[in-house]
């Protein structure tokens, strides 16, 4: 009787530890299959552009619903804005480019990815020799 009682107590002690192991395995598997990440990816950007000179930044593979936020420290003046657009590099619709959006100092621009794919950001200046610097934050 005492042996059976010890076996039952041992089983009861093992079950929670097995569940804990199972939960940690599931967490690893979720990371492997690429569920949405809560850790943002940060890309620092800097350069000099003009209406005819465009810089390109790869945003890599983004899932539908991912949030891309662009914050610029420069240009500092309202008239000297930088213009950006985000587009899917592999889409057959890449011939139809989205409109350019003006981004100003201290006014973050947020883009929600409409469908999964390889994305890039283009940036150009409103005037010759527009300097810019800032950060792209991606929550995929």
C-alpha positions in Angstrom: 0.0 0.0 0.0 2.8 2.4 0.9 4.6 1.7 -2.4 1.5 2.5 -4.4 1.0 5.7 -2.5 4.6 6.8 -3.2 4.2 5.9 -6.9 1.0 8.1 -7.0 2.8 11.0 -5.3 5.7 10.6 -7.7 3.3 10.7 -10.6 1.6 13.8 -9.3 5.0 15.5 -8.9 6.1 14.5 -12.4 3.0 15.8 -14.2 3.6 19.5 -13.5 7.2 19.3 -14.6 6.2 17.5 -17.8 3.7 20.2 -18.5 6.4 22.8 -18.0 8.7 21.0 -20.4 5.9 20.7 -22.9 5.1 24.4 -22.6 8.8 25.4 -23.2 9.0 23.1 -26.2 5.8 24.8 -27.7 7.4 28.2 -27.2 10.5 27.2 -29.1 8.3 25.7 -31.9 6.3 28.9 -32.1 9.5 30.9 -32.6 10.7 28.4 -35.2 7.6 28.6 -37.3 7.7 32.4 -37.2 4.8 33.7 -35.3 4.6 37.4 -34.9 7.5 38.8 -33.0 7.0 41.3 -30.2 10.6 42.4 -30.5 11.0 45.3 -32.8 13.7 45.4 -35.5 15.4 48.8 -35.7 17.2 50.1 -38.8 19.1 53.4 -38.5 19.1 55.5 -41.7 21.1 58.5 -42.8 22.0 60.1 -46.1 21.5 62.9 -48.6 18.9 62.9 -51.2 17.3 65.1 -53.8 14.2 64.9 -56.1 16.4 62.9 -58.6 18.5 60.9 -56.1 16.7 58.2 -54.2 18.0 56.0 -51.3 16.7 52.4 -50.9 16.4 50.4 -47.6 15.5 46.8 -47.5 12.8 46.0 -44.9 13.2 42.3 -45.7 10.2 39.9 -45.4 7.2 41.4 -43.6 4.1 39.6 -42.6 0.6 40.9 -43.2 -0.3 43.3 -40.4 3.3 44.2 -39.5 3.8 47.7 -38.4 6.6 49.9 -39.9 7.2 53.2 -38.2 9.6 55.8 -39.6 10.9 58.7 -37.5 13.2 61.3 -38.9 15.5 63.7 -37.0 16.2 65.6 -40.1 15.1 67.5 -42.2 14.3 70.1 -39.7 12.3 72.6 -41.8 8.7 72.1 -42.9 9.5 72.9 -46.6 12.5 70.7 -46.7 10.7 67.4 -46.1 11.9 64.0 -47.0 9.5 61.9 -49.1 9.1 58.2 -48.5 7.2 55.2 -49.9 7.1 51.6 -49.0 6.5 48.9 -51.5 6.6 45.1 -52.0 9.6 44.2 -54.1 8.3 40.9 -55.4 4.7 41.8 -56.1 3.4 41.8 -59.7 1.8 45.1 -58.7 5.2 46.8 -58.3 4.7 48.6 -61.5 2.0 50.6 -59.7 4.1 52.5 -57.2 2.4 54.0 -54.1 2.4 57.8 -53.7 5.2 59.6 -52.0 4.5 60.6 -48.4 6.2 63.6 -46.8 7.8 62.9 -43.5 8.9 65.7 -41.1 11.1 66.0 -38.1 9.3 64.7 -35.0 6.2 63.4 -36.9 6.4 59.6 -37.2 4.9 57.9 -40.2 3.3 54.5 -39.6 2.6 51.9 -42.3 0.7 48.7 -41.8 1.7 45.9 -44.2 -1.3 44.9 -46.4 0.0 41.5 -47.4 3.1 39.4 -46.7 6.1 39.9 -48.9 9.6 41.4 -49.4 9.4 45.1 -48.8 11.6 48.1 -49.3 11.5 51.7 -48.4 12.5 54.5 -50.8 13.4 58.0 -49.6 14.0 61.1 -51.7 14.3 64.9 -51.0 12.0 67.7 -51.8 14.9 69.9 -52.7 18.5 69.2 -53.8 20.9 68.1 -51.0 18.2 67.2 -48.5 20.0 65.5 -45.6 18.1 63.1 -43.4 18.7 60.8 -40.5 16.4 58.7 -38.4 15.2 55.3 -37.5 12.9 52.6 -39.0 11.1 50.4 -36.4 9.5 47.2 -37.6 7.2 45.0 -35.4 6.7 41.9 -37.6 
